[in-house]
Amino acid sequence: MASSSSALRTISSSLKVHNPRSLTSSSPTHQLLPFKLSNPFVSQNFRLTTTAKTHYSFSNPTRSFTCRNEANLSDHSPRPTKVQELCVYEINERDRGSPAYLRLSQKSVNSLGDLVPFSNKVYTGDLQKRLGITAGLCILIRNEPEKKGDRYEAIYSFYFGDYGHISVQGAYLTYEDTYLAVTGGSGIFEGAYGQVKLQQLVFPFKLFYTFYLKGIADLPTELLGKPVEPSPTVEPAPAAKGAEPQAAIPNFTD
């Protein structure tokens, strides 16, 4: 019995730390949970005080924002829609190994799949200045024997030295005039769109183009000489043909 009394005194003294009054007076909510001691000499039930967790919720401040389309900005410059005409001649002077006919169809007549890479010289519409070259590819779509010609899908560019280049794509017919789409450009032609009329004068040696360009600033007067009337007999001025400095644009593409 002496050992039992000693054990009770020890447990009792340790439990005095948990004063119910001091705990319940604090702000958090408390709950008493029953438990039993495992000591076989103690038969009483004791309660431990536990503190329930307090949950706090915080509300984030609401912020509003507005999305603005660049098109609505006051400093946004509208894309130019004025149509500008640019006339050039493309002339094959038989000194560039062009065109190169690649008969991929392996047939004796022009057939679907045949490829024709080409590159010719480009002059201003008045034939007084050398501008640069064309460079591109024609893909044969259909041979038209009744029209004595072929239909191609063409993808090519006109290079104008320091001024940049214009890219075009569309139907290329060897037997009649056609229109191709202007798909873009670089330099002063960056952002260009519109179309170009292709006139076959002597296929594939002399062609006349009239560009109808939109989306760009005003073209330099150097490119806008009055065009010579298209005909199979046109020829560039001797100085332009010789690419003399006064008859060629700066750093013309060769």
Rosetta silent file (secondary structure, phi, psi, omega in degrees, C-alpha in Angstrom):
SEQUENCE: MASSSSALRTISSSLKVHNPRSLTSSSPTHQLLPFKLSNPFVSQNFRLTTTAKTHYSFSNPTRSFTCRNEANLSDHSPRPTKVQELCVYEINERDRGSPAYLRLSQKSVNSLGDLVPFSNKVYTGDLQKRLGITAGLCILIRNEPEKKGDRYEAIYSFYFGDYGHISVQGAYLTYEDTYLAVTGGSGIFEGAYGQVKLQQLVFPFKLFYTFYLKGIADLPTELLGKPVEPSPTVEPAPAAKGAEPQAAIPNFTD
SCORE:     score description
SCORE:     0.000 S_00000001
   1 L     0.000  -36.104  179.229    0.000    0.000    0.000 S_00000001
   2 H   -58.608  -39.701  178.905    2.915    2.327    0.761 S_00000001
   3 H   -66.701  -34.829  179.577    4.077    1.976   -2.846 S_00000001
   4 H   -66.538  -43.192 -179.933    0.544    2.769   -4.129 S_00000001
   5 H   -64.111  -39.223  178.837    0.322    5.948   -2.067 S_00000001
   6 H   -63.119  -41.046  179.127    3.732    7.003   -3.305 S_00000001
   7 H   -64.445  -40.448 -179.695    2.696    6.474   -6.931 S_00000001
   8 H   -64.371  -40.083  179.950   -0.500    8.486   -6.432 S_00000001
   9 H   -64.545  -38.705 -179.888    1.435   11.381   -4.936 S_00000001
  10 H   -64.063  -45.988 -179.248    3.849   11.375   -7.882 S_00000001
  11 H   -65.912  -41.718 -178.197    1.066   11.386  -10.478 S_00000001
  12 H   -62.572  -41.833 -179.563   -0.934   13.979   -8.566 S_00000001
  13 H   -66.607  -34.091  178.994    2.008   16.344   -8.397 S_00000001
  14 H   -72.246  -29.635 -178.623    2.659   16.004  -12.136 S_00000001
  15 H   -78.788  -15.899 -179.376   -0.977   16.706  -12.983 S_00000001
  16 L   -65.950  -17.273  179.778   -1.022   19.951  -11.028 S_00000001
  17 L   -63.062  -35.318 -176.431    0.787   21.618  -13.952 S_00000001
  18 L   -90.259   88.138  179.396   -2.394   21.551  -16.000 S_00000001
  19 L   -85.245  116.047 -177.707   -4.598   24.041  -14.201 S_00000001
  20 H   -59.043  -36.399 -177.538   -8.059   23.957  -15.798 S_00000001
  21 H   -67.040  -43.251 -178.556   -8.806   27.502  -14.737 S_00000001
  22 H   -67.498  -30.075 -179.563   -5.676   28.970  -16.235 S_00000001
  23 H   -77.519  -42.319 -176.032   -6.250   27.133  -19.514 S_00000001
  24 H   -72.607  -15.289  179.891   -9.917   27.928  -19.908 S_00000001
  25 L   -81.987  -11.924  179.170   -9.287   31.598  -19.354 S_00000001
  26 L   -77.103  165.689 -173.688   -7.189   31.866  -22.522 S_00000001
  27 L   -68.892  -37.085 -177.739   -8.726   32.905  -25.807 S_00000001
  28 L   -67.320  156.187  177.332   -8.603   29.565  -27.740 S_00000001
  29 L   -76.331  135.817 -178.214  -11.447   27.058  -27.277 S_00000001
  30 E  -115.833  154.162  179.225  -10.537   24.113  -25.032 S_00000001
  31 E  -139.611  135.134  179.983  -11.898   20.592  -24.826 S_00000001
  32 E   -93.512  125.127 -179.711  -11.440   18.016  -22.052 S_00000001
  33 E  -113.423  128.279  179.789  -10.618   14.513  -23.237 S_00000001
  34 E   -75.771  148.663  171.665  -10.874   11.529  -20.863 S_00000001
  35 E  -154.061  164.525  179.410   -8.061    8.986  -20.575 S_00000001
  36 E  -119.605  138.801  175.135   -6.966    6.194  -18.263 S_00000001
  37 L   -75.582  146.348  179.517   -3.540    5.654  -16.757 S_00000001
  38 L   -83.791   -4.798  179.537   -1.949    2.340  -17.442 S_00000001
  39 L   -68.099  121.876 -175.823   -0.629    2.071  -13.859 S_00000001
  40 L   -67.167  -15.991 -178.608   -2.493   -0.884  -12.287 S_00000001
  41 L   -87.583   -5.302 -179.195   -2.413    0.778   -8.886 S_00000001
  42 L  -116.292  124.238 -176.878   -4.454    3.768  -10.043 S_00000001
  43 L  -108.292   -9.425 -177.141   -8.122    3.262  -10.809 S_00000001
  44 L   -74.267  154.231  173.767   -9.275    6.882  -11.177 S_00000001
  45 E   -93.853  138.393  178.779  -10.080    8.499  -14.529 S_00000001
  46 E  -120.139  158.150  178.841   -8.247   11.682  -15.418 S_00000001
  47 E  -122.713  133.052  175.098   -8.929   14.322  -18.037 S_00000001
  48 E  -100.733  145.421  179.470   -6.329   16.146  -20.121 S_00000001
  49 E   -95.841  125.712  177.239   -7.020   19.584  -21.477 S_00000001
  50 E  -119.489  150.762 -179.673   -6.426   20.058  -25.218 S_00000001
  51 E  -101.603  123.096  179.263   -6.670   23.211  -27.210 S_00000001
  52 L   -73.734  143.677 -179.546   -8.778   23.100  -30.355 S_00000001
  53 L   -71.857  136.396  177.501   -7.193   24.607  -33.447 S_00000001
  54 L   -99.824  129.500 -179.014   -8.558   27.914  -34.510 S_00000001
  55 L  -100.113  132.391  179.403   -8.948   28.422  -38.243 S_00000001
  56 L  -114.434  141.663  176.736   -8.467   31.872  -39.686 S_00000001
  57 L  -118.420  137.327 -179.359   -9.606   32.974  -43.119 S_00000001
  58 L  -118.843  137.715  177.999   -8.085   35.858  -44.990 S_00000001
  59 L  -102.733  124.708  179.113   -9.689   37.613  -47.935 S_00000001
  60 L   -75.621  140.524  177.770   -7.349   38.747  -50.681 S_00000001
  61 L   -65.862  139.672 -178.858   -7.958   42.244  -51.997 S_00000001
  62 L   -85.132  130.090  178.353   -9.598   42.227  -55.412 S_00000001
  63 L  -117.198  136.552  178.426   -7.679   43.923  -58.194 S_00000001
  64 L  -105.525  149.340  177.032   -9.174   44.846  -61.531 S_00000001
  65 L  -144.018  159.832 -177.093   -7.287   45.131  -64.798 S_00000001
  66 L  -127.829  131.016  175.254   -8.126   46.023  -68.361 S_00000001
  67 L   -92.977  134.357  178.593   -6.763   44.463  -71.568 S_00000001
  68 L  -120.799  131.398  175.998   -6.307   46.818  -74.475 S_00000001
  69 L   -74.553  139.606 -179.753   -5.918   45.791  -78.047 S_00000001
  70 H   -57.993  -28.756 -178.404   -2.967   47.442  -79.791 S_00000001
  71 H   -65.534  -19.493 -178.043   -5.346   48.502  -82.534 S_00000001
  72 H   -94.866   -5.097 -179.525   -7.083   50.786  -80.021 S_00000001
  73 L   -69.248  141.591 -175.350   -3.952   52.574  -78.827 S_00000001
  74 L   -66.961  -26.366 -177.263   -3.877   56.221  -79.732 S_00000001
  75 L   -93.685   10.157 -178.852   -0.302   56.016  -81.012 S_00000001
  76 L   -80.370  126.589  179.649   -0.985   53.069  -83.337 S_00000001
  77 L   -89.001  128.333  179.722   -0.368   53.934  -86.972 S_00000001
  78 L   -66.545  149.996  179.024   -2.853   52.391  -89.407 S_00000001
  79 L   -70.595  130.378 -179.095   -1.482   50.136  -92.121 S_00000001
  80 L   -59.868  135.977  179.523   -1.235   52.047  -95.413 S_00000001
  81 L  -116.058   -0.442  178.653   -3.948   51.040  -97.860 S_00000001
  82 L   -64.064  135.460  178.471   -2.999   53.314 -100.753 S_00000001
  83 L   -87.186  127.347  177.840   -2.353   51.357 -103.943 S_00000001
  84 E  -118.621  133.538  179.246    0.999   52.107 -105.573 S_00000001
  85 E   -93.929  136.946  176.185    1.939   50.937 -109.048 S_00000001
  86 E  -135.940  121.056 -178.430    5.426   49.685 -109.781 S_00000001
  87 E  -109.331  134.590  177.694    6.369   48.531 -113.288 S_00000001
  88 E  -141.588  156.147  172.993    9.427   46.399 -114.060 S_00000001
  89 E  -107.840  139.586  170.776   10.781   44.330 -116.916 S_00000001
  90 E  -111.326  121.624 -175.400   12.202   40.840 -116.492 S_00000001
  91 E  -128.590  127.584  175.973   14.611   39.981 -119.290 S_00000001
  92 L   -91.677  109.100 -178.088   16.442   36.732 -119.909 S_00000001
  93 L   -96.388   15.051  174.330   19.732   37.694 -121.537 S_00000001
  94 L    58.338   31.457  179.626   20.833   34.062 -121.828 S_00000001
  95 L  -123.795   12.859 -178.400   23.843   34.608 -119.584 S_00000001
  96 L  -123.287    6.743 -178.451   22.633   33.006 -116.341 S_00000001
  97 L    66.727   27.894 -176.566   21.921   29.425 -117.451 S_00000001
  98 L  -115.757  143.410   -2.213   18.219   30.067 -116.916 S_00000001
  99 L   -84.704  161.562  175.270   15.769   28.411 -117.034 S_00000001
 100 L  -108.970  116.361 -176.421   16.851   24.927 -115.955 S_00000001
 101 L   -93.635  117.292  179.345   14.219   22.327 -116.856 S_00000001
 102 E  -105.491  103.487 -175.116   14.144   19.363 -114.455 S_00000001
 103 L   -84.127   75.184 -178.485   12.000   16.658 -116.020 S_00000001
 104 L   -70.916  -21.675  178.299   11.124   14.791 -112.823 S_00000001
 105 L   -70.548  -17.754 -178.971    8.089   13.206 -114.470 S_00000001
 106 L    58.418   33.341  176.529   10.506   11.307 -116.747 S_00000001
 107 L  -113.606  158.137 -176.198    8.104   11.809 -119.652 S_00000001
 108 L   -75.595  -20.584  177.128    8.894   13.074 -123.120 S_00000001
 109 L  -111.419  157.553  178.292    6.292   15.859 -122.872 S_00000001
 110 L   -57.647  128.837 -174.372    5.913   18.460 -120.153 S_00000001
 111 L  -141.926  164.927 -179.482    4.008   16.785 -117.311 S_00000001
 112 L   -53.499  131.105  178.980    2.896   17.302 -113.738 S_00000001
 113 L   103.694  -17.436  176.675    5.843   17.437 -111.358 S_00000001
 114 L   -64.705  140.523 -177.800    8.413   18.905 -113.731 S_00000001
 115 E  -115.418  144.586  179.957   10.356   21.725 -112.072 S_00000001
 116 E  -134.144   89.985  171.177   11.801   24.860 -113.631 S_00000001
 117 E   -70.405  145.917 -179.128   14.207   26.913 -111.465 S_00000001
 118 E  -152.803  159.682  175.073   14.978   30.301 -113.030 S_00000001
 119 L  -158.111  121.956 -178.571   16.732   33.617 -112.504 S_00000001
 120 L  -130.352  171.716 -179.295   16.616   36.614 -114.844 S_00000001
 121 E   -87.147  149.087 -178.301   17.577   40.294 -114.805 S_00000001
 122 E  -121.240  134.804  178.652   15.165   43.025 -113.702 S_00000001
 123 E  -126.357  158.237  175.345   15.014   46.606 -115.041 S_00000001
 124 E   -62.280  162.491 -178.551   12.897   49.640 -114.238 S_00000001
 125 L   -61.780  -26.430  177.590    9.764   50.165 -116.300 S_00000001
 126 L   -88.282    0.679  176.641   11.493   52.878 -118.326 S_00000001
 127 L    64.086   21.438 -177.983   14.382   50.458 -119.012 S_00000001
 128 L   -99.121  -12.504 -177.366   16.911   53.061 -117.849 S_00000001
 129 L  -139.275  141.421  173.281   18.155   51.334 -114.681 S_00000001
 130 E   -82.856  128.384 -178.793   19.198   47.883 -113.616 S_00000001
 131 E  -100.558  -43.469 -175.596   17.337   46.866 -110.456 S_00000001
 132 E   165.047 -132.893 -176.281   18.403   43.315 -109.743 S_00000001
 133 E  -142.714  165.260  163.489   17.177   39.818 -110.508 S_00000001
 134 E  -102.142  154.973  176.835   14.319   37.405 -110.176 S_00000001
 135 E  -154.556  125.948 -179.459   14.900   34.069 -108.464 S_00000001
 136 E   178.078 -158.358 -171.477   12.436   31.261 -107.984 S_00000001
 137 E  -145.589  136.865  171.989   10.775   28.080 -109.093 S_00000001
 138 E  -112.312  132.999  177.784    7.927   27.048 -111.372 S_00000001
 139 E  -109.540  120.128 -177.539    6.140   23.736 -110.787 S_00000001
 140 E   -69.120  127.128  179.530    4.398   22.353 -113.851 S_00000001
 141 E  -101.420  -43.237 -177.700    0.719   21.708 -113.145 S_00000001
 142 E  -158.895  136.971  172.063   -0.652   20.944 -116.585 S_00000001
 143 E   -85.103  132.184 -177.897    0.426   20.881 -120.201 S_00000001
 144 E  -116.444   80.273 -175.794   -2.060   22.718 -122.451 S_00000001
 145 H   -62.062  -33.293 -179.576   -1.372   21.500 -126.021 S_00000001
 146 H   -69.069  -22.713  177.917   -4.468   23.204 -127.434 S_00000001
 147 H  -102.607    2.841  179.203   -3.155   26.515 -126.078 S_00000001
 148 L    54.233   48.346 -179.967    0.416   25.723 -127.048 S_00000001
 149 E  -168.229 -167.202 -176.794    1.692   26.297 -123.555 S_00000001
 150 E  -135.548  157.310  172.255    1.808   25.204 -119.939 S_00000001
 151 E  -110.470  127.396  179.149    0.314   26.100 -116.611 S_00000001
 152 E  -121.357  156.730  164.089    2.733   26.446 -113.694 S_00000001
 153 E  -102.602  121.467 -172.892    2.494   27.288 -110.034 S_00000001
 154 E  -111.922  140.281  174.002    5.210   29.869 -109.454 S_00000001
 155 E  -134.397  110.892 -178.446    6.977   30.950 -106.271 S_00000001
 156 E  -156.581  173.453 -176.201    9.643   33.601 -106.752 S_00000001
 157 E  -132.404  153.210  173.282   11.085   36.927 -105.645 S_00000001
 158 E  -109.266  123.458 -177.502   12.217   40.200 -107.188 S_00000001
 159 E  -104.600  130.179 -174.677   15.431   41.544 -105.671 S_00000001
 160 L  -122.611   47.488  176.420   16.070   45.294 -105.662 S_00000001
 161 H    55.225 -132.500 -177.790   19.505   45.739 -104.085 S_00000001
 162 H   -66.874  -16.192 -179.047   19.477   47.920 -100.965 S_00000001
 163 H   -74.790  -21.443 -179.311   15.751   48.538 -101.348 S_00000001
 164 L   113.858 -152.253 -179.052   14.888   44.941 -100.427 S_00000001
 165 E  -147.334  163.003  175.064   12.772   42.370 -102.240 S_00000001
 166 E  -123.500  133.788  176.841    9.184   41.424 -103.121 S_00000001
 167 E  -106.923  142.237 -179.573    7.893   37.835 -103.026 S_00000001
 168 E  -135.434  160.656  177.190    5.043   36.581 -105.211 S_00000001
 169 E  -156.165  144.374  176.678    3.139   33.356 -105.731 S_00000001
 170 E   153.431 -164.857 -177.746    0.422   32.141 -108.057 S_00000001
 171 E   -72.666  134.594  177.502   -0.445   30.904 -111.510 S_00000001
 172 E  -123.568  107.665 -177.772    2.204   31.363 -114.191 S_00000001
 173 E  -106.601  132.343 -178.276    0.781   30.792 -117.678 S_00000001
 174 L   -82.436   -8.454 -172.456    3.063   30.695 -120.690 S_00000001
 175 L  -115.376   -4.879  178.643    0.258   31.495 -123.148 S_00000001
 176 L  -160.287  167.625  178.923   -1.602   34.464 -121.568 S_00000001
 177 L   -69.163  154.533  179.577   -1.450   37.219 -118.970 S_00000001
 178 E  -153.535  170.219  177.615   -2.138   36.360 -115.353 S_00000001
 179 E  -118.250  138.499  174.903   -2.134   37.783 -111.830 S_00000001
 180 E  -118.906  157.115  178.837   -0.048   36.580 -108.904 S_00000001
 181 E   -86.162  138.631  170.359   -0.374   37.447 -105.221 S_00000001
 182 E   -83.869  117.623 -173.388    2.203   39.614 -103.480 S_00000001
 183 E   -99.932   -5.788  179.125    3.002   37.605 -100.353 S_00000001
 184 E   151.738 -168.819 -179.387    5.442   39.963  -98.626 S_00000001
 185 E  -178.940 -174.691  178.658    8.818   41.571  -98.837 S_00000001
 186 L  -136.971  172.729 -179.226   11.777   43.095  -97.035 S_00000001
 187 H    63.392 -132.664  179.490   13.421   46.495  -96.770 S_00000001
 188 H   -69.850  -11.284 -179.999   11.088   49.203  -98.061 S_00000001
 189 H   -99.007    8.417  178.898    8.734   46.419  -99.150 S_00000001
 190 L   -62.001  129.347 -179.175    8.291   44.956  -95.665 S_00000001
 191 L    85.626    3.561 -178.496    4.587   44.351  -95.052 S_00000001
 192 L   -67.274  143.988  171.839    3.696   44.683  -98.737 S_00000001
 193 E  -148.253  170.150 -177.033    0.598   42.954 -100.044 S_00000001
 194 E   135.753 -142.336 -179.990   -1.534   43.153 -103.162 S_00000001
 195 E  -149.789  167.305  178.791   -1.091   41.603 -106.600 S_00000001
 196 E  -137.004  135.775  176.966    1.027   41.795 -109.709 S_00000001
 197 E   -92.282  127.778  179.489    0.011   41.459 -113.340 S_00000001
 198 E  -105.729  124.806  176.396    2.347   39.325 -115.448 S_00000001
 199 E  -115.893  119.793  176.624    2.439   39.938 -119.205 S_00000001
 200 E   -80.690  117.532  176.845    4.246   37.430 -121.394 S_00000001
 201 E   -96.344  -55.439  172.510    5.954   39.303 -124.230 S_00000001
 202 E  -138.392   99.072 -177.875    8.349   36.621 -125.475 S_00000001
 203 L   -71.701  135.653   -6.653    8.237   33.535 -123.262 S_00000001
 204 L  -101.815   34.355 -169.861   10.509   32.954 -121.430 S_00000001
 205 L  -101.617  -29.891 -178.963   12.766   35.857 -122.403 S_00000001
 206 E  -137.086  122.908  179.549   10.788   39.068 -121.954 S_00000001
 207 E  -136.255  146.664  179.318    8.090   39.716 -119.372 S_00000001
 208 E  -119.962  133.285 -177.143    6.459   42.892 -118.107 S_00000001
 209 E  -121.626  138.322  170.848    5.088   43.244 -114.567 S_00000001
 210 E  -121.071  109.805  178.185    2.761   45.803 -113.025 S_00000001
 211 E   -85.674  138.726  171.845    2.693   45.632 -109.233 S_00000001
 212 E  -116.999   93.833 -168.895   -0.294   46.978 -107.311 S_00000001
 213 E  -100.083  140.360  173.595    1.223   47.351 -103.864 S_00000001
 214 E  -132.307  162.131  174.866   -0.426   48.169 -100.540 S_00000001
 215 L    88.052    8.123 -178.023    0.810   48.276  -96.967 S_00000001
 216 L  -131.898  165.312  176.859    4.041   50.227  -97.551 S_00000001
 217 L   -71.984  171.740 -178.717    5.300   53.812  -97.512 S_00000001
 218 L   -58.183  136.198 -179.508    5.641   55.847 -100.702 S_00000001
 219 L   -72.791  149.020  176.956    8.062   54.303 -103.168 S_00000001
 220 L   -66.930  144.888 -177.484   11.248   56.198 -104.112 S_00000001
 221 H   -62.670  -23.771  179.467   11.026   58.104 -107.385 S_00000001
 222 H   -58.125  -26.617 -178.062   14.088   56.216 -108.635 S_00000001
 223 H   -94.385   -3.304 -166.976   11.850   53.183 -109.144 S_00000001
 224 L  -114.130   32.143  176.407    8.937   55.032 -110.735 S_00000001
 225 L   -62.250  153.823  179.951   10.074   56.111 -114.203 S_00000001
 226 L   -62.697  121.957 -174.792    7.406   56.230 -116.898 S_00000001
 227 L   -69.403  144.450  171.908    7.223   52.672 -118.286 S_00000001
 228 L   -72.867  139.508  179.776    7.999   51.895 -121.893 S_00000001
 229 L   -57.650  125.222 -177.700    5.010   50.429 -123.692 S_00000001
 230 L   -61.497  133.569  175.355    5.355   46.619 -123.456 S_00000001
 231 L  -160.456  160.444 -179.748    6.265   44.919 -126.733 S_00000001
 232 L   -65.364  -12.979 -174.805    8.377   41.961 -127.874 S_00000001
 233 L  -100.443    1.663 -176.216   11.042   44.331 -129.198 S_00000001
 234 L   -64.658  148.402  177.079   11.850   46.288 -126.012 S_00000001
 235 L  -142.915  145.476  176.581   15.473   46.435 -124.870 S_00000001
 236 L   -69.566  154.568  176.513   17.149   47.989 -121.825 S_00000001
 237 L   -59.883  145.198 -178.394   19.296   51.087 -122.317 S_00000001
 238 H   -53.391  -40.469 -179.946   22.940   50.182 -123.030 S_00000001
 239 H   -65.279  -38.455  178.215   24.118   51.799 -119.769 S_00000001
 240 H   -68.976  -40.482  178.815   21.537   49.833 -117.799 S_00000001
 241 H   -63.478  -33.170  178.086   22.431   46.631 -119.591 S_00000001
 242 L   -86.050    0.086  179.617   26.069   47.251 -118.687 S_00000001
 243 L    54.248   41.429  176.849   25.071   48.024 -115.075 S_00000001
 244 L   -67.451  150.561 -172.971   26.990   51.295 -115.130 S_00000001
 245 H   -52.442  -41.442 -178.208   26.908   53.163 -111.793 S_00000001
 246 H   -76.914   -8.213 -177.031   24.587   55.921 -113.019 S_00000001
 247 H  -120.530   28.664  177.889   22.251   53.330 -114.561 S_00000001
 248 E  -148.503  148.294  178.056   21.847   50.956 -111.619 S_00000001
 249 L   -75.538  161.818 -178.485   20.387   51.262 -108.136 S_00000001
 250 L   -57.499  128.434  177.804   22.745   51.072 -105.120 S_00000001
 251 L    51.503   45.773  179.400   24.119   47.569 -104.627 S_00000001
 252 L   -55.784  146.341 -178.803   21.792   46.101 -107.227 S_00000001
 253 L   -78.441  130.011 -179.288   21.357   42.339 -106.904 S_00000001
 254 L  -119.876    0.000    0.000   23.233   40.367 -109.561 S_00000001
